[in-house]
Amino acid sequence: MVVRIKKKRRRGERTYHGSHKKWRGGGSRGGRGKAGLHKHKWSYVVKYMPNHFGKTGFKRPPEIVKKPKTINLCEVDKIAKEMKKTEINVCELGYEKVLGKGKVTQPLIIKAKLFSKNAIKKLEEIGGKAVEV
């Protein structure tokens, strides 16, 4: 039967690296991690991490960023079948943008504020129109 090798943890490391103080502690490496980047490791920062400190740009507040409410072509097609219409104003349904997912089974005239390129392409292929309001 195979015997598993027991892993030996070298805690203080008195066997290698001289005494145990030399190898393990944070003092031997000038602090742990990013400690001292503004002080004794500054020359390293200047050479290898020039853009590490300072702020760049800004993030727009989420209240200002507006995402248009979207609807896919397949859903518009379903609604058109239920309403038995070929001309639909998507803005009246509460949507702003029409996306091009799904198939269109009939030529539709869709009115909306925005259209994706794929939606316009699919509508024109089947003989419909994308009218921007």
C-alpha positions in Angstrom: 0.0 0.0 0.0 1.2 3.5 -0.9 2.1 5.7 2.0 1.2 9.4 1.7 4.1 11.8 2.2 3.5 14.0 5.3 4.0 17.7 4.5 6.3 19.4 6.8 5.5 23.0 7.6 8.5 25.1 8.0 7.1 27.5 10.6 10.0 29.7 11.7 12.5 28.4 9.2 15.5 27.9 11.4 16.9 25.4 8.9 17.1 27.6 5.8 17.7 31.3 5.3 19.9 31.6 8.4 17.9 32.5 11.6 14.1 32.5 11.7 14.0 36.3 11.8 15.5 36.8 8.4 13.0 35.1 6.1 9.4 35.1 7.4 8.6 38.5 8.9 7.3 41.6 7.2 10.3 43.5 8.4 12.6 41.6 6.2 10.7 42.8 3.1 10.0 46.4 4.2 6.5 45.6 5.2 3.8 43.4 3.7 2.0 44.1 0.5 1.7 47.7 -0.5 3.0 49.0 2.8 5.5 51.9 2.3 4.6 52.9 -1.2 4.6 56.5 -0.2 7.8 56.1 1.9 10.7 53.7 1.5 9.3 52.0 -1.7 8.7 55.3 -3.5 11.5 54.7 -6.1 9.8 51.4 -7.0 6.4 53.3 -7.5 8.0 55.9 -9.6 9.6 53.4 -11.9 7.1 50.6 -12.2 3.7 52.0 -11.1 3.6 55.6 -12.3 -0.2 55.9 -12.4 -0.8 54.1 -9.1 -1.7 57.1 -7.0 -4.3 59.8 -7.8 -7.8 59.8 -9.3 -8.7 59.5 -12.9 -12.0 60.4 -14.5 -15.4 60.1 -12.8 -18.4 57.8 -12.6 -21.7 59.3 -13.6 -24.4 59.0 -10.9 -26.9 56.3 -11.7 -29.8 58.8 -11.3 -28.5 60.7 -14.3 -27.8 57.7 -16.6 -31.0 56.7 -18.3 -31.5 53.3 -19.9 -34.2 53.2 -22.5 -37.0 50.7 -21.9 -36.6 48.1 -24.6 -38.8 45.5 -26.4 -37.8 42.8 -28.9 -39.2 42.4 -32.4 -40.7 39.0 -31.5 -42.7 40.6 -28.7 -43.9 43.4 -31.0 -44.9 40.8 -33.5 -46.9 38.9 -30.9 -48.7 42.1 -29.8 -49.4 43.0 -33.4 -51.1 39.6 -33.9 -53.2 39.9 -30.8 -54.3 43.5 -31.7 -54.7 42.5 -35.4 -52.7 45.6 -36.5 -49.8 46.2 -38.9 -48.9 49.6 -37.5 -47.8 49.8 -33.9 -46.6 52.8 -31.8 -44.3 51.3 -29.2 -44.1 54.5 -27.3 -47.8 54.2 -26.4 -47.1 50.8 -24.9 -44.4 52.4 -22.7 -41.2 51.4 -24.6 -38.6 53.6 -26.1 -36.3 51.2 -28.1 -36.9 48.3 -30.4 -34.3 45.5 -30.4 -33.8 42.9 -33.1 -34.3 39.6 -31.2 -36.6 37.0 -32.7 -38.5 36.6 -36.0 -41.0 38.9 -37.6 -43.8 37.0 -39.4 -45.6 39.9 -41.1 -44.6 43.3 -42.5 -45.0 45.8 -39.7 -44.7 49.6 -39.4 -43.3 50.2 -36.0 -43.0 53.7 -34.5 -40.4 54.2 -31.7 -37.8 56.7 -30.4 -34.9 54.3 -31.0 -34.1 51.2 -33.1 -31.2 48.9 -33.1 -29.5 48.2 -36.5 -30.5 44.6 -36.4 -34.2 45.5 -35.8 -34.2 47.9 -38.8 -32.5 45.3 -41.0 -35.1 42.6 -40.1 -38.0 44.9 -40.6 -36.8 46.0 -44.0 -36.1 42.4 -45.2 -39.7 41.4 -44.6 -41.1 44.6 -46.1 -41.9 46.6 -43.0 -40.7 50.1 -41.8 -39.0 51.5 -38.8 -40.3 55.0 -38.1 -38.5 57.1 -35.6 -40.8 59.4 -33.6 
